[in-house]
Amino acid sequence: MSNSTWNRFQSCFVRYPEIGFAIDTSRMSYEDDLFEKMALQVEAAFAAMKALEAGDIANPDEGRMVGHYWLRNSALAPTPELKAEIDETLESTLSFADDVREGRILAASGSRFTDVLVVGIGGSALGPQLVADALSAARPPMAIHFLDNTDPDGIDRVIGRIGDALATTLTLVISKSGGTKETRNGMLEAEKAYKARGLDFAKHAAAVTGVDSLLDKHAVAQGWLARFPMWDWVGGRTSLMSAVGTIAAALQGVDVRQFLSGAAAMDELTRSKPARENAAMLLALMWYHAGGGRGAKDMVVLPYKDRLVLFSKYLQQLVMESLGKELDLDGKKVNQGIAVYGNKGSTDQHAYVQQLRDGVNNFFAVFVEVRKERATAGFEVEGIFTSGDYLQGFLRGTRKALAENGRESVTLSIAELNAFSLGMLIALFERAVGFYATLVNVNAYHQPGVEAGKKAAEAFLQTLAGVADALPASGAGATAEDIAAKLGADTEEVFHILHHLADNGRVSLAELGAAPAGDRFLKV
């Protein structure tokens, strides 16, 4: 390492020894005057975050507060009533999980619960999945399974893997509104599976949902085991430290209080430190620098730890749903966002690092280092070298190889992976997202594009409902053009609906034409 590189490292290396964390931005090619040039935006970002944490309306499009920071430090909540509600919910979720694990709450058969099935989508599943993969023991107190899509084959596979253990499986259904179709479908499919085995689903089910939501009312009517609240001031992608994540984590024996403490510790440090020493602001400024404030470069997340393989997937939703916006806060069309992808090191040495080094320079990397190799003593696999030495070598080697070819990277380092440090990492990125949103003047806390997709899907389903009824029961059959004209619908959409129904035995393909317009269908 040259003296200039060493000197730059020292000037760009920030560490928080009290929590075992460090960030190295020395391999980002920003100029020293970045902080001066961005001073006004940085000041605005700090002010906006302070107002958000104090309870101001931070999501103006929906007129909502944004309070996920209160979940790990309820003293920040803007009212005593809200603080009490947060505290009471945490205590009740942990108590419920404890009662289930200790056998004080039993399955309908009188047996202890052995498994937990989480039914949710997006933040209601990604967060619990990350925690399960990163923190659960090799043999956790309860095995965990997820229905996180409306794919029938995927649902069948999960239910099939649970098998006879369904009789001792607790199902958590997570949906703020209770109207999310993917989650509702998963719940109905799970209910059907229990019923097929002669089991009372209600005696195996708990809900995490908004008060008086459709799901809440359904759980009350059916007499489910328990219900826990979701609040409109917590977005799905930042809900992991609410009941959405705490119940499943506690059921697997994860130290939830340490998880929350790690997040609170990172919050405190990145709330109080100036920009040059503030890990969350540094991360946001590196995003801004790399993409020119326009998201022109992708973020490739490379954690060198198997347990963090889902971290990039978790960050995809957190970052892309928060920052991917067409309009800024002034209504100006900006098409902002940062694309996120990644896997894990050193697996990526054999996957796409070749392109990262030699291909299109359209990205910056975020390396995540976990300094402690394993819980047990080291084992030399070759000479004096352990498997962990090789992992460290691949991390440092890849970082150096990228830098030598002008590819930028940030390196985050934690002492070891545990509940506290995972909480730290999640809190770091949550605050960086909030800071960056202010730097580029977008609302990080709504998702109009997601809602647009849902509305389009609902319109498609309305068309599907009419297609089968419009088909003749005999004769030569009808084409997509015939049915579209009858329904006043889009012809291509009708074509795809007809083939979807035919492939699943719900209508009959009477004739496959030479071209799509010649395909004819009949009622079954």
MOVENLIN-V106653 format. One record per pair of residues at least 6 apart in sequence whose ideal C-beta (glycine too) atoms are under 7 Angstrom apart, sorted by the first residue. I is the first residue (numbers start at 1). J is the second residue. D is the distance in Angstrom with one decimal. If there is no record, write none. Layout:
BEGIN
i=I j=J d=D
i=I j=J d=D
END
This chain:
BEGIN
i=8 j=26 d=4.8
i=9 j=24 d=6.8
i=9 j=26 d=4.4
i=12 j=24 d=6.3
i=12 j=25 d=4.6
i=12 j=26 d=3.8
i=13 j=22 d=6.6
i=13 j=24 d=5.1
i=13 j=26 d=6.6
i=14 j=22 d=6.7
i=14 j=23 d=5.2
i=14 j=277 d=5.6
i=14 j=279 d=6.2
i=14 j=282 d=6.6
i=15 j=21 d=6.8
i=15 j=22 d=3.8
i=16 j=269 d=5.5
i=19 j=265 d=5.1
i=19 j=266 d=7.0
i=19 j=424 d=6.1
i=20 j=414 d=6.0
i=20 j=415 d=3.2
i=20 j=421 d=6.8
i=21 j=413 d=6.9
i=21 j=414 d=5.7
i=21 j=424 d=6.0
i=22 j=413 d=4.3
i=23 j=279 d=4.7
i=23 j=282 d=5.9
i=23 j=283 d=7.0
i=23 j=410 d=6.7
i=23 j=412 d=5.6
i=24 j=410 d=6.9
i=24 j=411 d=4.3
i=25 j=282 d=5.7
i=25 j=286 d=5.7
i=25 j=410 d=5.5
i=27 j=399 d=6.6
i=27 j=403 d=4.9
i=27 j=408 d=6.0
i=27 j=409 d=4.6
i=28 j=286 d=5.2
i=28 j=289 d=6.3
i=28 j=290 d=6.9
i=28 j=408 d=4.9
i=28 j=410 d=6.3
i=29 j=408 d=6.0
i=30 j=289 d=4.5
i=34 j=285 d=6.4
i=34 j=289 d=6.2
i=35 j=275 d=5.7
i=35 j=276 d=6.1
i=38 j=285 d=6.3
i=41 j=439 d=4.9
i=42 j=275 d=5.0
i=42 j=281 d=6.5
i=44 j=438 d=5.7
i=45 j=435 d=4.5
i=45 j=438 d=3.9
i=45 j=439 d=5.7
i=48 j=438 d=4.6
i=49 j=434 d=5.6
i=49 j=435 d=6.6
i=52 j=58 d=4.1
i=52 j=66 d=5.4
i=52 j=434 d=6.9
i=53 j=69 d=5.3
i=53 j=76 d=5.6
i=54 j=78 d=6.4
i=55 j=65 d=5.4
i=55 j=78 d=3.0
i=57 j=63 d=6.0
i=57 j=64 d=6.6
i=57 j=65 d=6.3
i=58 j=65 d=6.4
i=58 j=66 d=4.0
i=58 j=445 d=6.0
i=59 j=66 d=5.7
i=59 j=443 d=6.3
i=59 j=445 d=3.9
i=59 j=446 d=5.7
i=60 j=443 d=6.6
i=61 j=443 d=5.8
i=61 j=446 d=4.7
i=62 j=446 d=5.7
i=64 j=232 d=5.8
i=64 j=233 d=5.6
i=65 j=233 d=4.3
i=66 j=233 d=6.2
i=66 j=445 d=5.0
i=67 j=77 d=6.9
i=67 j=233 d=4.2
i=67 j=234 d=6.2
i=68 j=234 d=5.4
i=68 j=238 d=3.9
i=68 j=241 d=6.7
i=68 j=430 d=6.7
i=69 j=76 d=6.0
i=69 j=267 d=5.9
i=70 j=76 d=4.9
i=70 j=77 d=4.5
i=70 j=86 d=6.0
i=71 j=86 d=6.4
i=71 j=241 d=4.2
i=71 j=242 d=5.5
i=72 j=241 d=5.5
i=72 j=260 d=4.1
i=72 j=263 d=4.3
i=72 j=264 d=4.3
i=72 j=267 d=6.8
i=73 j=264 d=4.7
i=73 j=267 d=6.7
i=74 j=83 d=4.6
i=74 j=86 d=4.2
i=74 j=87 d=5.3
i=75 j=83 d=6.7
i=77 j=83 d=4.1
i=77 j=86 d=6.0
i=89 j=228 d=6.3
i=89 j=229 d=5.9
i=89 j=243 d=5.9
i=90 j=246 d=6.5
i=92 j=228 d=6.7
i=93 j=228 d=5.8
i=93 j=243 d=4.9
i=93 j=246 d=4.7
i=93 j=247 d=4.8
i=93 j=250 d=6.8
i=94 j=246 d=6.8
i=94 j=250 d=5.4
i=94 j=256 d=6.2
i=96 j=226 d=5.5
i=96 j=247 d=6.6
i=97 j=247 d=5.5
i=97 j=250 d=3.5
i=97 j=251 d=4.8
i=99 j=105 d=4.5
i=100 j=113 d=5.3
i=100 j=170 d=6.1
i=100 j=251 d=6.2
i=101 j=141 d=5.2
i=101 j=142 d=6.9
i=101 j=251 d=6.4
i=103 j=112 d=4.6
i=105 j=225 d=6.7
i=106 j=112 d=6.3
i=107 j=113 d=5.6
i=107 j=167 d=6.4
i=107 j=168 d=4.9
i=107 j=203 d=6.9
i=107 j=204 d=6.1
i=108 j=199 d=6.3
i=108 j=200 d=5.1
i=108 j=203 d=3.8
i=108 j=204 d=6.6
i=109 j=167 d=5.8
i=111 j=168 d=5.2
i=112 j=168 d=6.6
i=113 j=142 d=6.5
i=113 j=168 d=5.3
i=113 j=169 d=6.8
i=113 j=170 d=4.6
i=114 j=142 d=6.3
i=114 j=143 d=6.7
i=114 j=165 d=5.7
i=114 j=168 d=4.3
i=115 j=142 d=5.9
i=115 j=143 d=4.7
i=115 j=145 d=6.5
i=115 j=162 d=6.1
i=115 j=165 d=5.0
i=115 j=168 d=6.5
i=115 j=169 d=4.1
i=116 j=142 d=5.0
i=116 j=144 d=5.1
i=116 j=169 d=6.8
i=116 j=170 d=5.0
i=116 j=172 d=6.4
i=116 j=248 d=6.3
i=116 j=251 d=5.1
i=117 j=145 d=4.8
i=117 j=147 d=6.7
i=117 j=162 d=6.8
i=117 j=169 d=5.3
i=117 j=171 d=4.5
i=117 j=190 d=6.4
i=118 j=125 d=6.3
i=118 j=128 d=5.4
i=118 j=144 d=6.7
i=118 j=146 d=5.0
i=118 j=172 d=5.0
i=118 j=174 d=6.7
i=118 j=248 d=5.6
i=119 j=147 d=4.6
i=119 j=171 d=6.3
i=119 j=172 d=6.8
i=119 j=173 d=4.7
i=119 j=174 d=6.8
i=119 j=183 d=5.9
i=119 j=186 d=4.1
i=119 j=187 d=5.4
i=119 j=190 d=6.0
i=120 j=148 d=6.4
i=120 j=174 d=3.7
i=120 j=175 d=6.6
i=120 j=183 d=5.5
i=121 j=148 d=5.4
i=121 j=149 d=6.7
i=121 j=180 d=6.3
i=121 j=182 d=4.4
i=121 j=183 d=5.6
i=122 j=236 d=5.2
i=122 j=237 d=7.0
i=122 j=317 d=6.2
i=123 j=236 d=3.3
i=123 j=237 d=4.3
i=123 j=239 d=5.2
i=123 j=317 d=6.3
i=124 j=174 d=4.0
i=124 j=175 d=6.6
i=124 j=183 d=6.9
i=124 j=236 d=5.9
i=124 j=239 d=6.9
i=124 j=244 d=5.6
i=125 j=146 d=5.5
i=125 j=148 d=3.7
i=126 j=313 d=6.5
i=126 j=314 d=5.2
i=126 j=317 d=5.7
i=127 j=239 d=6.7
i=127 j=240 d=3.3
i=127 j=244 d=6.4
i=127 j=245 d=4.9
i=127 j=314 d=6.7
i=128 j=245 d=5.4
i=128 j=248 d=4.3
i=129 j=146 d=5.9
i=129 j=310 d=5.9
i=130 j=310 d=4.7
i=130 j=311 d=6.5
i=130 j=314 d=4.6
i=131 j=245 d=6.1
i=131 j=249 d=4.9
i=131 j=254 d=6.2
i=132 j=144 d=5.0
i=132 j=248 d=6.9
i=132 j=252 d=6.2
i=133 j=307 d=6.3
i=133 j=309 d=6.7
i=133 j=310 d=5.1
i=134 j=307 d=4.5
i=134 j=308 d=6.0
i=134 j=417 d=6.5
i=134 j=422 d=5.5
i=135 j=254 d=4.8
i=135 j=419 d=5.7
i=135 j=422 d=6.3
i=136 j=252 d=4.4
i=136 j=254 d=6.6
i=137 j=253 d=6.3
i=140 j=252 d=4.2
i=140 j=253 d=5.6
i=141 j=251 d=6.9
i=141 j=252 d=6.3
i=141 j=253 d=4.8
i=142 j=251 d=4.9
i=142 j=252 d=6.0
i=144 j=248 d=6.5
i=144 j=252 d=6.0
i=145 j=158 d=5.3
i=145 j=161 d=6.8
i=145 j=162 d=5.9
i=147 j=155 d=5.8
i=147 j=158 d=5.7
i=147 j=186 d=3.9
i=147 j=190 d=6.5
i=149 j=182 d=6.2
i=150 j=181 d=6.7
i=150 j=182 d=4.4
i=150 j=185 d=4.5
i=150 j=186 d=6.9
i=155 j=186 d=6.7
i=155 j=189 d=4.8
i=159 j=193 d=4.7
i=162 j=169 d=5.8
i=166 j=193 d=6.3
i=166 j=194 d=6.4
i=166 j=197 d=5.9
i=166 j=199 d=6.8
i=167 j=197 d=6.6
i=167 j=199 d=6.0
i=169 j=204 d=6.3
i=170 j=204 d=5.8
i=170 j=206 d=6.8
i=171 j=190 d=5.4
i=171 j=204 d=5.6
i=171 j=205 d=4.9
i=172 j=206 d=5.4
i=172 j=208 d=6.4
i=172 j=247 d=6.1
i=172 j=248 d=6.3
i=173 j=183 d=6.6
i=173 j=187 d=4.9
i=173 j=205 d=6.5
i=173 j=207 d=5.2
i=173 j=215 d=6.4
i=174 j=183 d=6.9
i=174 j=208 d=4.4
i=174 j=244 d=5.6
i=175 j=183 d=4.2
i=175 j=209 d=5.6
i=175 j=215 d=5.3
i=176 j=209 d=6.3
i=176 j=210 d=5.0
i=176 j=213 d=6.9
i=176 j=230 d=4.4
i=176 j=236 d=6.8
i=177 j=210 d=6.3
i=177 j=213 d=5.5
i=177 j=214 d=6.9
i=178 j=209 d=5.3
i=178 j=213 d=3.7
i=178 j=214 d=3.4
i=178 j=215 d=3.0
i=178 j=216 d=6.3
i=179 j=214 d=5.4
i=191 j=201 d=4.5
i=194 j=201 d=4.2
i=194 j=204 d=6.4
i=195 j=201 d=6.6
i=202 j=222 d=4.4
i=202 j=223 d=5.0
i=202 j=224 d=5.3
i=203 j=225 d=6.8
i=205 j=224 d=4.5
i=205 j=225 d=6.2
i=206 j=224 d=6.0
i=206 j=225 d=5.0
i=206 j=226 d=4.3
i=206 j=227 d=7.0
i=207 j=215 d=5.4
i=207 j=216 d=6.5
i=207 j=219 d=4.2
i=207 j=224 d=5.9
i=207 j=227 d=4.7
i=208 j=228 d=4.8
i=208 j=230 d=5.9
i=208 j=243 d=4.7
i=208 j=244 d=5.6
i=208 j=247 d=6.9
i=209 j=215 d=4.1
i=209 j=216 d=4.9
i=209 j=227 d=6.9
i=209 j=230 d=5.7
i=210 j=216 d=6.5
i=210 j=230 d=5.2
i=210 j=232 d=7.0
i=211 j=229 d=5.7
i=216 j=227 d=6.0
i=219 j=227 d=5.2
i=228 j=243 d=3.9
i=228 j=247 d=6.8
i=229 j=243 d=6.8
i=230 j=239 d=6.9
i=230 j=242 d=6.5
i=230 j=243 d=6.9
i=230 j=244 d=6.7
i=234 j=242 d=5.4
i=235 j=445 d=5.8
i=237 j=317 d=5.0
i=237 j=318 d=5.1
i=237 j=321 d=5.5
i=237 j=322 d=6.7
i=238 j=430 d=5.9
i=239 j=245 d=6.9
i=240 j=426 d=6.6
i=241 j=260 d=5.9
i=241 j=263 d=6.3
i=246 j=256 d=5.0
i=249 j=256 d=5.3
i=249 j=259 d=6.7
i=250 j=256 d=5.1
i=254 j=419 d=5.7
i=255 j=419 d=4.5
i=258 j=419 d=4.1
i=258 j=420 d=4.7
i=259 j=419 d=4.1
i=259 j=422 d=6.6
i=259 j=423 d=4.4
i=260 j=423 d=6.3
i=261 j=420 d=6.0
i=261 j=423 d=6.8
i=262 j=419 d=6.6
i=262 j=420 d=3.6
i=262 j=421 d=5.9
i=262 j=422 d=6.8
i=262 j=423 d=3.0
i=262 j=424 d=4.4
i=263 j=423 d=3.9
i=263 j=424 d=6.6
i=263 j=426 d=6.2
i=263 j=427 d=3.8
i=265 j=424 d=6.4
i=266 j=424 d=4.3
i=266 j=427 d=4.0
i=266 j=428 d=5.3
i=267 j=427 d=5.4
i=267 j=431 d=6.9
i=270 j=278 d=5.3
i=270 j=279 d=5.7
i=270 j=280 d=3.9
i=270 j=428 d=6.9
i=270 j=431 d=5.1
i=275 j=281 d=4.8
i=279 j=428 d=5.9
i=280 j=428 d=5.6
i=280 j=431 d=3.8
i=280 j=432 d=4.6
i=280 j=435 d=5.9
i=281 j=435 d=5.4
i=283 j=410 d=6.8
i=283 j=428 d=6.8
i=283 j=432 d=4.1
i=284 j=432 d=4.6
i=284 j=435 d=3.9
i=284 j=436 d=4.0
i=284 j=439 d=6.2
i=286 j=410 d=5.4
i=287 j=299 d=7.0
i=287 j=338 d=5.9
i=287 j=436 d=5.4
i=288 j=436 d=6.6
i=288 j=439 d=5.4
i=290 j=297 d=4.8
i=290 j=364 d=4.2
i=290 j=408 d=5.9
i=291 j=297 d=4.8
i=291 j=338 d=6.4
i=293 j=440 d=5.8
i=295 j=336 d=5.7
i=295 j=337 d=4.7
i=295 j=338 d=4.6
i=297 j=362 d=5.7
i=297 j=363 d=5.3
i=297 j=364 d=5.4
i=298 j=339 d=4.3
i=298 j=341 d=6.6
i=298 j=362 d=6.1
i=298 j=363 d=4.3
i=299 j=338 d=5.4
i=299 j=340 d=4.9
i=299 j=364 d=6.3
i=299 j=366 d=6.0
i=300 j=341 d=6.1
i=300 j=342 d=5.2
i=300 j=356 d=6.6
i=300 j=363 d=5.0
i=300 j=365 d=4.7
i=301 j=311 d=6.3
i=301 j=312 d=3.9
i=301 j=315 d=5.7
i=301 j=340 d=6.4
i=301 j=342 d=3.5
i=301 j=366 d=5.0
i=302 j=342 d=5.6
i=302 j=344 d=7.0
i=302 j=345 d=5.1
i=302 j=348 d=5.9
i=302 j=365 d=5.8
i=302 j=366 d=6.9
i=302 j=367 d=5.2
i=302 j=368 d=6.9
i=303 j=311 d=5.1
i=303 j=344 d=5.5
i=303 j=345 d=7.0
i=303 j=368 d=3.8
i=304 j=344 d=7.0
i=304 j=345 d=3.9
i=304 j=346 d=6.9
i=304 j=367 d=6.9
i=304 j=368 d=6.6
i=304 j=369 d=5.9
i=304 j=370 d=6.7
i=304 j=391 d=5.6
i=304 j=395 d=4.7
i=305 j=344 d=6.9
i=305 j=368 d=7.0
i=305 j=370 d=4.5
i=305 j=417 d=5.8
i=306 j=344 d=6.3
i=307 j=417 d=5.7
i=308 j=344 d=6.5
i=308 j=368 d=6.3
i=308 j=417 d=7.0
i=309 j=343 d=6.7
i=309 j=344 d=4.7
i=311 j=368 d=7.0
i=312 j=340 d=6.4
i=312 j=341 d=6.3
i=312 j=342 d=3.3
i=312 j=343 d=6.7
i=315 j=340 d=5.2
i=315 j=429 d=6.1
i=316 j=340 d=4.6
i=318 j=429 d=6.0
i=318 j=430 d=6.9
i=318 j=433 d=6.2
i=319 j=338 d=5.6
i=319 j=340 d=5.0
i=319 j=433 d=6.0
i=320 j=337 d=6.2
i=320 j=339 d=6.6
i=320 j=340 d=5.8
i=321 j=447 d=5.3
i=321 j=450 d=6.8
i=322 j=433 d=4.8
i=322 j=437 d=6.7
i=322 j=444 d=4.1
i=323 j=336 d=5.9
i=323 j=337 d=5.1
i=323 j=338 d=5.6
i=323 j=433 d=6.6
i=323 j=436 d=6.5
i=323 j=437 d=6.3
i=323 j=442 d=6.5
i=323 j=444 d=6.3
i=324 j=336 d=7.0
i=324 j=337 d=3.5
i=324 j=449 d=6.7
i=325 j=336 d=5.0
i=325 j=337 d=6.8
i=325 j=442 d=4.4
i=325 j=443 d=6.8
i=326 j=333 d=6.1
i=326 j=335 d=5.8
i=327 j=333 d=5.9
i=327 j=334 d=6.7
i=328 j=334 d=4.7
i=328 j=441 d=4.4
i=328 j=442 d=5.2
i=329 j=441 d=5.2
i=329 j=442 d=6.4
i=329 j=443 d=5.9
i=330 j=441 d=6.8
i=336 j=440 d=5.4
i=336 j=442 d=5.2
i=343 j=351 d=6.3
i=345 j=394 d=5.9
i=345 j=395 d=5.6
i=345 j=398 d=6.8
i=346 j=391 d=6.1
i=346 j=394 d=3.8
i=349 j=394 d=5.6
i=349 j=398 d=6.6
i=353 j=398 d=5.9
i=356 j=363 d=6.7
i=356 j=365 d=6.9
i=356 j=402 d=6.2
i=356 j=407 d=6.3
i=357 j=401 d=5.4
i=357 j=402 d=5.8
i=357 j=405 d=5.3
i=357 j=407 d=6.5
i=358 j=405 d=6.9
i=361 j=406 d=6.6
i=361 j=407 d=6.2
i=364 j=408 d=4.3
i=364 j=409 d=6.2
i=365 j=402 d=6.3
i=365 j=407 d=7.0
i=365 j=409 d=4.0
i=366 j=410 d=5.0
i=366 j=412 d=6.6
i=367 j=395 d=6.1
i=367 j=399 d=5.9
i=367 j=409 d=6.0
i=367 j=411 d=4.4
i=367 j=412 d=6.9
i=368 j=412 d=5.0
i=369 j=395 d=6.0
i=369 j=411 d=6.2
i=369 j=412 d=6.9
i=369 j=413 d=4.3
i=370 j=414 d=5.7
i=370 j=416 d=6.3
i=370 j=417 d=5.0
i=371 j=413 d=6.4
i=371 j=415 d=5.4
i=371 j=416 d=6.8
i=372 j=415 d=6.2
i=372 j=416 d=3.7
i=373 j=386 d=6.5
i=373 j=388 d=3.2
i=374 j=388 d=6.9
i=378 j=386 d=4.4
i=378 j=388 d=6.7
i=379 j=386 d=5.9
i=380 j=386 d=5.8
i=381 j=387 d=5.5
i=399 j=409 d=5.7
i=399 j=411 d=6.5
i=402 j=409 d=5.7
i=403 j=409 d=6.9
i=414 j=421 d=4.4
i=414 j=424 d=6.9
i=414 j=425 d=6.9
i=415 j=421 d=6.9
i=433 j=444 d=5.6
i=434 j=444 d=6.0
i=437 j=444 d=3.6
i=460 j=493 d=6.6
i=463 j=487 d=6.7
i=463 j=489 d=5.0
i=463 j=493 d=6.0
i=463 j=494 d=6.8
i=463 j=497 d=6.4
i=464 j=497 d=5.0
i=466 j=487 d=5.2
i=467 j=483 d=5.8
i=467 j=494 d=6.1
i=467 j=497 d=5.0
i=467 j=498 d=6.4
i=467 j=501 d=7.0
i=468 j=501 d=6.2
i=468 j=506 d=6.5
i=468 j=507 d=5.7
i=468 j=523 d=6.7
i=470 j=483 d=5.0
i=470 j=486 d=5.1
i=470 j=487 d=6.0
i=471 j=478 d=5.6
i=471 j=483 d=6.9
i=471 j=507 d=6.0
i=471 j=521 d=5.7
i=471 j=522 d=6.0
i=471 j=523 d=4.7
i=472 j=478 d=5.7
i=472 j=522 d=6.2
i=472 j=523 d=6.9
i=473 j=522 d=6.5
i=473 j=523 d=4.5
i=474 j=522 d=6.9
i=476 j=510 d=6.8
i=476 j=520 d=6.0
i=477 j=510 d=3.6
i=477 j=511 d=6.4
i=477 j=520 d=3.5
i=477 j=521 d=5.2
i=477 j=522 d=4.5
i=478 j=520 d=6.4
i=478 j=521 d=6.0
i=479 j=517 d=6.2
i=479 j=518 d=7.0
i=479 j=519 d=6.4
i=479 j=520 d=5.7
i=480 j=491 d=5.5
i=480 j=494 d=4.6
i=480 j=495 d=3.8
i=480 j=498 d=5.8
i=480 j=519 d=6.7
i=481 j=491 d=5.6
i=481 j=517 d=6.0
i=483 j=494 d=5.1
i=484 j=490 d=6.6
i=484 j=491 d=4.1
i=484 j=494 d=4.4
i=495 j=516 d=5.8
i=498 j=507 d=6.4
i=498 j=521 d=5.0
i=501 j=507 d=4.3
i=502 j=508 d=6.7
i=502 j=509 d=4.4
i=502 j=521 d=6.4
i=505 j=524 d=6.9
i=506 j=524 d=6.4
i=507 j=521 d=5.2
i=507 j=522 d=6.8
i=507 j=523 d=6.2
i=507 j=524 d=5.9
i=508 j=521 d=6.5
i=508 j=522 d=4.5
i=508 j=524 d=5.4
i=509 j=519 d=6.9
i=509 j=521 d=6.0
i=510 j=520 d=4.5
i=510 j=521 d=6.0
i=510 j=522 d=4.8
i=511 j=519 d=6.8
i=511 j=520 d=4.2
i=512 j=519 d=5.9
i=513 j=519 d=4.9
END
